[in-house]
Amino acid sequence: MQETKPQLSSPNVLATDLDGTLIPLNNDATNRRDLARLRSHFESSDRTLVFVTGRHLQSAQQAIADFDLPVPDWIICDVGTTICKSDGSGDFLSVKGYEARLAQLTEGLSQEAVRTALTPLTGLRLQEPEKQGRFKLSYYADQSELASLTQQVADRIATLPYSMISSVDPFNGDGLIDLLPQGASKAYALQWWTAETGRSATDLVFAGDSGNDLAALTAGYRTIVVGNADASVVDAARLAHHKAGWTDRLHLAKACATSGVLEGCRFHGLIADA
């Protein structure tokens, strides 16, 4: 698909994944330099910054400290099942209205019932307690078995009000399987957030790299797929945009991770070229 310069109005929100996307890869010097540019931009402008991550809240906050990330206005964590707003003093408060919405999606079915349904499957390893959430049940799987296990999980939850997102950890190659309320995803959280904050979808640029970013990369937002993204994510995003007839919303960055985010922000007009 031939990329063209955007004809939409200028965006004012960056919503970005963290690991493999905004966070510098292997302490890369170019990534760190471009992170400083991004941090300076968001600290000195009225642009809104939203982190959209599979991490839980405490882990996302630790990443801000560890990598000297700009402090966001909002954090959407737990693969889109928790939305937290900055209170302006460094703390983030969970948005109760979104929790209530996800509770409706589960139709009252407990996570324990979902765990029980998956108990017979070999190859699934429950992730650590801190990586679970009220509306997120997460497992590890060997990458070589991921395709087979995702199909088996899909069969097991077919009649339950839960859906599955699978991806591969970009750092250690672990297969990741997340069970979420039916329809919940990073895209669903962003759609709820834009409606609740009075934003338009055209205000937003979303950056990502992996399978759990795909729903948001193909939801109609202006998007950035960073240069280190898996080829399957690139192909799926390209195909979805082509089928939808969107010719001005997808930027396949040449640069990796942080530098790819900066490149895409410039392409979409969120940050001036200068």
C-alpha positions, 0 to 999 in steps of 0.5 A: 500500500502506498503511504500518502501524507495525511489530509486529516486535521492535525492530531493532538493525542499520542496513545502509545504502547510501551515495551517494544514501542516507546521504551528504548530497545537495549538502551539504544543511544538513538532511541534515548536521544529521541525519547528526550525529544518526545519528553521535551515535546510533551512537557512543553505542549498541550498535547495529551499523552496516553500510555496503552500497555499490557503492563499493570499500573505499578509496572507502568509507573516503574517503567516511567521511572526506570526509562525516564519516560514522559509522565502521561496524562492517562495510562490504559493498562492490563491490555485495555482492561484498566483505565487510570487518570493522572491526579496531577501529583504523580498518582493515577486513579482507576476510572470506576465507570470503565470498570463498571462497563467491563463488569457488564461485558463479563455477564457476571461470570467469574475469572475462576470459571474461566480458569476452570474451563482452561484447566485441562489444557497442557502447555498453559502456564499462569502468569505471576499474580501481579500480572493478573487483573480484575478483568485480565487472566494471563498465561504464558505458552511456549512460542512453538505451541502458541498457535495450537494453544490459542485455537484450543483456548478459543474452543474452550471459551467459545460459549463464555463472555470472554475473548482472547488476545495472543502475542509474543513477548518481544524480549524473551520470545514467550508466548502470551495469552490474555483472556479479557471480557468479550470485546475488550482490547486496547482499541475498546479502551481507547474508544471508551476513552475518546467518548468519555473525554469528548475526543474524536478518533481523528485527534489520536495517533496510536503507536504499537508493535505487537499482536496485542496492539493490532486491534488498535492499529486497525480501529481507524486511528492514525497509526504508527507501526514501529520498525521492529514490529513483527512482520505478521503485525505489519502485514495485518495492519497494512491489509486492514487499512487497505480493505477499509480504504484508508490511505492516510492513516498508517505509517510503517516506520523505518526506525525502531521503537522510540525513534519509530514513534518520533518518526511517526509523530512527525509523519502524522503532524503531531510533532513539527518536523523542525 
